Amino acid sequence: MRDFDENNITAAVIDRFQNTPDPRLKRIMTSLVRHLHDFVRDVDLTEAEWAQAIAFLTRTGHTCTDKRQEFILLSDTLGVSMLVDAINHRFSKNATETTVLGPFYVENPPEAALGANIGVGVKGEPLYLDGSILSEDGQPLANAEIDVWHSDTEGFYDVQLPDLSEPSLRARFHSDAQGRFRFWTILPRYYPIPYDGPVGDMLTATARHPYRPAHVHFMISADGHEKLVTHLFVSGDQYLDSDAVFAVKNSLIRDFERQAPGVAPDGKKMDTPWRKLHNDFVLAKAVAKKSVPAA
């Protein structure tokens, strides 16, 4: 076929994928072409705008490093990350809700003993956080792997601080025989996602702010259960209703209770005010993944 125009080119491109051996890949590619072409027609995209889009994506790639993933930021700020999360986590309503991973997770964080302080040397209001890891039937999950990470009170994660010599405000714990966990850290604060790159330019151009409400990240794994990636958000935060990455869910908002000086649950004497949060996480039972049929 020749003489392609705006009316026949989409069908011609889709036809070129008809011999794709992998049916899932075939479905994805043909749908991508169909929707991308429809988008171009819908907005009457100009050549200059398409060149600008290519330059934007090129800059996004160049901004990525081993400590910063600009494409995840782009996915997050366009709501794609939360859409993918929602589609892939249609679990029981009894399970703790999921939310986005975010761009600052680091594989294999340092192991820490239960009760450890992951905020040693970091300024901020002390926070004692404990709870249990449970299955949907209420059974405690022993030896569950619990990765925790969050920003400091200036809005930075450790990987954003070049002068920091070792991980901070992140660790990996394992629940005890009764499924329990506990640790000390500092109270997180709202912060902006990195906006000195192409994603920040997009937010500025569209009059959007870059802020995320204060939260603590959790990634929890246990045998026979779906991995849980979630946050706990600080109630009352000014950005709960306008999170730059659309990740807030009502079921994940918590009151980090302010405590007067005294003795903490683990027996530690506190001479200054501190915060406390108890939270139980419920993991969904693992289910066999069903393959998505080809179109």
C-alpha positions in Angstrom: 0.0 0.0 0.0 1.2 3.5 -0.8 -0.1 7.1 -0.8 -0.6 7.3 3.0 -2.7 10.2 4.3 -4.2 11.2 7.6 -7.2 8.9 7.0 -5.5 5.6 6.0 -2.1 5.6 7.7 -3.3 4.3 11.1 -4.7 1.1 9.6 -1.6 0.6 7.5 0.7 0.9 10.6 -1.4 -1.5 12.6 -1.4 -4.0 9.8 2.4 -4.0 10.0 2.2 -5.6 13.5 -0.1 -8.4 12.4 2.7 -11.0 12.4 4.0 -10.1 15.9 4.6 -13.5 17.6 3.8 -12.4 21.1 0.0 -11.7 21.3 0.3 -9.4 24.3 3.0 -7.3 22.6 0.8 -7.2 19.5 -2.2 -5.9 21.5 -0.1 -3.2 23.2 1.6 -2.0 20.0 -1.6 -1.8 17.9 -3.5 0.0 20.7 -0.6 2.4 21.2 -0.6 3.3 17.5 -4.4 3.7 17.4 -4.5 6.0 20.4 -1.4 7.9 19.5 -2.6 8.6 16.0 -6.1 9.6 17.3 -4.3 12.0 19.7 -2.3 13.6 16.9 -5.5 14.1 14.8 -7.5 15.3 17.8 -5.2 18.2 18.5 -4.1 18.9 14.9 -0.5 18.5 16.1 2.0 20.8 14.3 5.4 19.8 13.2 7.0 22.3 15.6 4.9 20.9 18.5 6.0 17.3 17.7 9.6 18.4 17.5 9.1 20.1 20.9 7.6 16.9 22.3 10.6 14.8 21.1 13.0 17.3 22.6 11.1 17.2 25.9 11.3 13.4 26.0 15.0 13.5 25.1 15.7 15.9 28.0 13.7 13.7 30.3 16.0 10.8 29.4 19.1 12.8 29.8 17.9 14.0 33.3 17.8 10.4 34.5 20.6 9.1 36.7 21.2 6.3 39.1 19.6 8.5 41.8 16.9 10.2 39.9 14.2 8.8 37.6 12.7 11.6 35.6 10.4 9.3 33.6 8.9 8.0 36.8 8.3 11.6 37.8 6.6 12.2 34.4 4.5 9.1 34.8 3.5 10.2 38.4 2.6 13.8 37.5 0.4 12.7 34.5 -1.5 10.3 36.8 -0.3 7.2 34.8 1.5 5.6 37.8 -1.7 5.7 39.9 -3.8 4.4 37.0 -1.4 1.5 36.5 -1.4 0.9 40.2 -5.2 0.9 40.4 -5.6 -1.5 37.5 -3.0 -4.0 38.9 -4.2 -3.9 42.6 -7.9 -4.8 42.5 -7.6 -6.5 45.8 -10.1 -7.3 48.6 -11.4 -4.2 50.4 -10.0 -5.8 53.6 -6.4 -5.3 52.4 -4.4 -2.1 52.9 -4.7 0.1 49.9 -1.8 0.6 47.6 -0.3 3.7 46.1 2.7 4.8 43.9 6.2 3.7 44.5 7.7 7.1 43.7 11.1 7.8 42.2 13.3 7.5 45.4 13.0 3.9 46.3 16.5 2.2 46.5 16.9 -1.5 46.0 18.4 -3.5 49.0 18.2 -0.8 51.7 20.3 -1.3 54.8 19.0 -3.9 57.2 17.9 -2.6 60.6 16.9 -4.3 63.9 13.4 -3.8 65.2 13.3 -0.7 67.4 16.3 1.0 65.6 16.4 4.7 64.9 16.7 5.3 61.1 17.0 9.0 61.7 20.1 9.2 63.8 21.8 12.6 63.3 18.8 14.0 61.3 17.0 17.1 62.7 13.3 16.7 63.2 10.6 15.8 65.6 11.1 12.2 66.8 8.5 9.7 65.6 7.9 6.3 67.0 6.1 4.0 64.6 4.9 0.5 65.3 2.3 -2.0 64.3 1.7 -5.4 62.8 1.7 -7.1 59.4 -1.4 -9.2 59.0 -3.1 -11.5 56.4 -6.7 -10.8 55.4 -7.9 -13.4 57.9 -6.2 -11.5 60.7 -3.3 -13.9 61.1 0.1 -12.3 61.9 2.8 -12.6 59.2 6.1 -13.4 60.8 9.4 -12.4 59.1 7.6 -10.1 56.6 10.1 -7.8 54.8 9.4 -4.1 55.5 11.2 -1.4 53.5 10.7 2.1 54.8 11.8 5.4 53.4 10.9 9.1 53.5 12.2 12.6 53.2 13.8 14.8 55.8 12.3 18.0 57.2 13.8 20.1 54.3 12.0 18.0 51.7 15.0 15.9 50.5 15.5 12.2 50.3 19.0 10.9 51.1 19.8 10.1 47.5 19.3 13.8 46.7 22.0 14.9 49.1 25.5 14.4 47.5 27.4 15.1 50.7 25.6 12.3 52.6 27.9 9.3 53.0 25.4 6.6 53.9 21.7 5.9 53.7 19.4 7.9 56.0 15.7 7.7 56.8 15.4 4.4 54.9 15.9 0.8 56.1 14.6 -2.7 55.8 13.0 -4.4 58.8 11.6 -7.9 59.4 8.5 -8.5 61.5 8.9 -10.7 64.6 7.2 -14.0 65.3 3.9 -12.2 66.1 4.1 -10.1 62.9 5.0 -6.9 64.8 7.4 -4.2 63.8 8.7 -1.0 65.4 11.2 1.7 64.7 12.1 5.4 65.4 12.5 8.1 62.8 11.5 11.7 62.4 8.1 13.2 61.5 8.1 13.8 57.7 7.1 17.1 56.1 5.5 18.1 52.8 8.0 18.6 50.0 8.3 19.3 46.3 9.1 16.6 43.8 12.3 17.6 41.9 11.2 20.4 39.6 14.5 21.6 38.1 14.1 19.4 35.1 11.7 18.9 32.2 8.9 17.6 34.5 9.2 20.8 36.5 9.0 22.8 33.3 5.8 21.0 32.4 4.3 21.8 35.9 5.3 25.5 35.6 3.9 25.8 32.1 0.5 24.4 33.2 0.3 26.4 36.5 0.6 23.3 38.7 2.6 23.1 42.0 5.1 20.4 42.6 4.3 19.6 46.2 3.5 16.2 47.9 1.9 16.0 51.3 4.0 14.6 54.1 4.1 10.8 54.2 6.2 7.7 55.0 6.7 5.0 52.3 6.3 1.3 52.9 7.0 -1.7 50.8 6.0 -5.0 52.5 6.5 -8.5 51.3 5.4 -11.8 52.8 5.3 -15.4 51.5 1.9 -16.2 49.9 0.8 -12.6 49.7 0.8 -9.8 47.2 3.5 -7.2 47.7 2.2 -4.0 49.3 3.5 -0.6 48.2 1.9 2.2 50.0 2.2 5.4 52.0 1.0 6.7 55.4 0.0 10.4 55.0 0.0 12.9 57.8 -3.5 14.2 58.5 -4.1 17.9 58.2 -1.4 18.4 55.6 -2.1 21.3 53.3 -1.4 19.3 50.1 -3.6 16.3 50.8 -6.1 17.5 48.2 -3.6 18.5 45.5 -0.9 15.9 45.7 1.3 16.5 42.6 1.3 12.7 41.8 -2.4 12.0 42.7 -1.4 9.3 45.3 -3.6 10.3 48.3 -6.3 7.9 49.5 -8.5 8.6 52.5 -7.8 5.1 54.0 -4.0 6.0 54.2 -4.3 9.3 56.1 -3.2 9.0 59.7 -3.1 11.2 62.8 0.6 11.2 63.9 -0.3 11.9 67.6 1.8 14.5 69.4 3.1 13.2 72.8 4.4 15.2 75.8 7.8 14.4 77.2 7.8 11.1 79.0 8.4 7.4 78.4 7.8 5.9 74.9 6.3 2.4 74.4 9.7 0.9 74.1 10.8 2.3 77.4 12.9 5.2 75.9 12.8 8.4 78.0 11.8 11.4 75.9 12.8 14.8 77.2 11.1 16.7 74.3 7.7 16.4 72.6 7.5 13.5 70.1 5.0 11.8 67.8 3.5 8.3 67.8 1.8 6.2 65.2 0.5 2.7 65.5 -0.6 1.1 62.2 -1.5 -2.4 61.1 -0.9 -3.4 57.5 -3.1 -6.1 55.9 -1.7 -7.9 52.9 -3.9 -9.5 50.2 -3.5 -13.2 49.6 -1.5 -13.9 46.4 -3.6 -14.8 43.4 -2.6 -16.5 40.1 -2.0 -13.9 37.5 -4.3 -14.2 34.5 -2.9 -13.5 31.1 -4.6 -10.7 29.2 -6.0 -12.0 25.9 -4.9 -10.5 22.6 -7.3 -8.1 21.0 
